[in-house]
């Protein structure tokens, strides 16, 4: 994965956000403030998911499509399922 360090850095940042949310709960922070932070963490995770999906499509799926046959069909179905999961979330 070309953006491995970028993804790892984003995930560490998200991990920090989630720890901060835990502290907010422990400190009885205002509910709306907690919900705002949860929303921000959710958006950050979706951003990482889109980066990973883009990488998967441009490398794994592209390679499989050039091979054709069952391998291509499997990778395309796998990508479709992943996109469907992201859209539902």
C-alpha positions, 0 to 999 in steps of 0.5 A, a space after each residue: 500500500 502506497 499510503 501505508 504511513 499516511 493511513 497509520 498516522 490517521 488511525 493513530 489520530 483517530 485512536 487519540 480522538 476515541 481516547 478523548 471521547 472516553 475521557 469526556 464521558 468519564 468527566 461528564 462532558 456535555 452530551 452534545 460535545 461528546 456527540 460532536 467528537 463521535 461524529 468527527 471520529 466517525 468521519 475520520 474513520 470513513 475517510 480512512 476507509 475510502 483511502 483503503 478502498 481507493 488503494 484496493 481498486 487501483 491495485 488489487 482490482 485493477 491487477 485482477 481485471 487484467 488477469 480476467 476470469 474468476 479472479 477478476 469476478 471475485 475481486 469485483 464482487 469483493 469490491 462491490 460488497 465493501 462499497 455496499 458496507 460503506 454506503 450502509 454505514 
